[in-house]
Amino acid sequence: MVLGAFFATAASVPWRRSLLLLPTLVLLWQLCRLLHRLWWRPRCLERELRSKGLRGTSYRFLTGDLREQGRRNKDAWSRRLPLRCHDIAPRVAPLLCDSAREHGKVSLSWFGPIPKVTIADPELAKSVLSDKSGHFEKPKFPAMWKLLANGLLNHEGEKWVKHRRLLNPAFHLEKIKCMLPEFSACCEELVGRWTESVGSSEGTHEMDIWPELKNLAGDVISRTAFGSSYLEGMKIFQLQTEQAERLITNIRRILIPGYFQT
C-alpha cells in the first residue's frame, strides 16, 4: 500500500524528486517497524498478560527492567553477606526475589522490550519442566548470545523436542551413577588443595571458594565429557567462561535498537 502510494506520487513529479522520496519512505517504514517492536507490541502484550491475572512491573521504553535490575544487583552486592547465612537468593537475584514477594509466585518482568514470566511455584515449575512438546516459549536472548550457546536454552517446538530426545540418554540415572568415581576424584583433589592451603594453622581460616567451585565444576565436566583428555576439556571450559564474562559485560553496556533480535 505504501509502495503503491509512492509510485502514484512518483508519476506526478519529476524522476529526480521521486528518487529522493524513496529513501524517505524506507526510513519511515523502518521507524514504524521499530516503534511497533519497542512500544506498541510490548504494551499490547502487557495488557494481554495482565488480563490473564499476571502481576508485575510495568514496561519501560526500550530498557524494560534492565536498569532496575542493574541498580538492585549493585545495591545487593555492596552489602556484606553475614557468615552462616544460607539465604543467598536475594543477593544472587534480587529483582526476581522482590518480584516474587511483591507480585506473587507467578510474576511479570521485562528483558528490554521482551516480557518474561517468572515462576516461583514449585508444582507449576515442575509441570513446565516436564513438558515434552516444546510449546513453552523461551525468552528471546540477544543475537550475540548464540556465540556462547545455541541449544535447548533457546530452541522451541519440534527442534526443542528433537534436541531433548538426543540429550536424554546422556542423563540417564545409570550413566550418571557411572560418573561417581570421577565426581569423587575431583572432590578429593579439591579437599586436598584446601588442606594444603590451610596447613597446620590453628583457629579460623578464610578462603574465597567461588573460583574453587568454578574449577571444580569445570574439572567434573571435563573428566566426564572428555575422559582421558580432560585437560583439553578444562581449556575449553576456561575459554567458555571467559567468553561468558565478556558477553555479560556487553549485555549490560550495549542497548541499541534491534539488539534483542535473535
N, C-alpha and C positions, 0 to 999 in steps of 0.2 A: 504494500500500500504506500509506504514511504517512497520506494523506488518509482512507483507509478506517478506520484506527485512530482518527483524530481524530473522525470522525463517530460511530463506535461509542462513544467516550468522551463526546462531547457529548450523546448521547442519554440518558446516565445521570446527568448533572449539570445543575444549573440553567443556563439560557441565558447568564446574565451570566458565569458561570465559564468557559463554553466560549468566549466572546469573548476571555477572557484567554489561553486555550490557543493560539489561532490565531497571534498574534504570536510566541509561544514556539516553536511548531513551524516557523514560517517562518524564524526566526533559527537554529534548529538545522539546518535544511535548507541554509541559506546557509553555515553554518560547516562542514558536511560537504563541500559543494562546494569551499570554499576549501581545506580540508585535503587534499582529493583533488588539487587543482591544484598546491598548493605543496609537498606532501610525498609523497603516495602515488604519483602519476603520475611525477614526476621520478625517484623511487627505482626504480620498475619499468622505466623507460626506461634508467636507468643499468645495471641488471642485464642487460637485453637487449643493450645495446651492448657491454658487457664480455664477454658470452657469445660475441659475434661476433669477439672478439680485439682490440677497441679499448682503448687505454690512455689515461689522462688523469687530470684532477683529480676528486676526489670532490665530490658535490653538497653544498653548504652551504645550509641552510634559507633560503629567500626571496632571499638576495643572490647565491648562486652564486659566481662568481669576480669580481664587480664590485668588491668592496672590495680584493681582492688585486690586481686589475688597476690600480686607482687607486693603491695603495701602490707597485707596481713602476713605474708611469709617473712618479710623483713622484720616486722614487729615481733613475731613469734620466735624467730631465730636470734633476736637480740637479747632475749631473756634466758638466763641460765636455767637448764633443766635440773631440778633437785635430784640428789642422789637417791637411789632406791625408788625412783618414780617410774612406774611402768606405763603410765598414761601418756604415750608419745604421740597419739593421733593428732591432738591439737597443735603439736609442734611440726609434724610432718605435713599435714594437710589442713591448715586452719580454716580455709574457706569452706571446705567440704564439711568439716565438723560444725562450724557455725551455721551452715545452711541446713544441715540435718536437725540441729537443735531449734532453729527458728521456724523452719518451714515443714518439718516432718521427715519421715524416713524415705519418702519419695519426693525429691525437690528438683527444681529447675534452675540451671545456671547457664552462663554463656561463654563459649570459647570463641571470642571475636563475634562474628555475626551468626555463629552456629549454636543452636540450642543444645544443651546437654542435660539429660535426665540422670540424676544420681540416685541409686537405690541402696538404702541402708537397712532394708528389711531382709533378714537372712533367708526367710522362706521364699520371698519373691526373687531374691538374687539367685537362689538355688534353682528356681524354675527357669530363670533366664539362662543360666549356665548349662542347664541340662537340655536346652533346646537343640535339636538336631536338624532343623530346617534352614537355619541361617537367615531367617526373616527379620531378626532384630537388627535395626540399622545401627552401624557403628559411628562413632564421632569421626568427622571429616578432618583428618590431620593435614598440616601444611604439605605442599608438594615436596619440599626438601626432606620431609620425614622418610620418603622412600629411599633416600640414600642410606638410611640406617636399617630400616626394616620394612619388608613388604610381604606380609604373610597373613596368618589368621587374624592378626590385630586389626587389619583394615579390610579384609575380604568379606563379602556378603553373598547371600543366595547360594546358587549351585557351586560357585567357585569356593566358598567357605566350606560347604559340605564335603567337597572333594578333598580339600587340603586337610580337613579334620579327620577324614577317613584314613588318609595316608599317615597321619601322625599318631593316631590312636594306638597302633601296635607298640610303638616305642615307649609308651607309658603304661603298658600292661603291668599288673601287680607283680607277676612272676619275673619280668625283666628288671623291674626296679629292685626286687629282692637280690638279684644277681649283682647289683651295683653296690650292695652294702659293704663289701671289703674295700672298695675304693673310697667310699664315704669315711669308713673307719680310719684308713691310712691317712687321708687328708686331715682329719680331726686330730689324730695323734701327732702329726707333724706340727700342726698349729699349737697344740698344748706344749709340745717340746720347745718351740721357739719362745713361747711365753715364759716357760720355766727358766730358760737360759737368760732371758732379758731381766727377769726379777732377781735371779741369782739367790744368794743367801741373805739378802737384806731382810731385816725384820720390820714389822709394822705394815702399814698400808703402802700400796704401790699403784700409782695412777697411770693408765695407758689408754691411748686412743685406739679403740678396737674397730672403728669404721673401715680404715684401709685394710685391716687384717681380715675382716669379714668379706670384703670385696675380693681379696686374694683367695680366700677360702672358696667362695662361690666359683671363681674362675678356675681354680685347681680342680674342684669336683667336676665341673662341666667338661674341662679339658680331658681329664682322665677317663670319664665315662663315654665321651663322644669321640675322642681321638685315640684312645687306647694307649699303645706304647709310644706314640708320637705326641704325647700330651704337652710337651714343651712348645711344639708348633701351635697347639690349641691355645696355650697361655698367651702366646704372642698375638694371635688373632683376637683373643678376648681383650687384651690390653688396648689394641688398636680400636676395637669397637667401643670400649669405654671412653677413650679419648674423643672419638667421633661423636658419641652421645653427648659428652660435656660441651663440645663446640656447638652442636645442634641446639641444645637447650639454651645456650648463651645467645645464639642468633634469634631464636624464637622470642626471647624476652626483649630483644633490642629492635628487631625489624617488625614493622607494621605498616604495610603498604597495600593499596587496593589490589585484589587478586591473589594476595598472599595465602589465603585459606583454600584455594582451589587444590584439588587432588589430581 
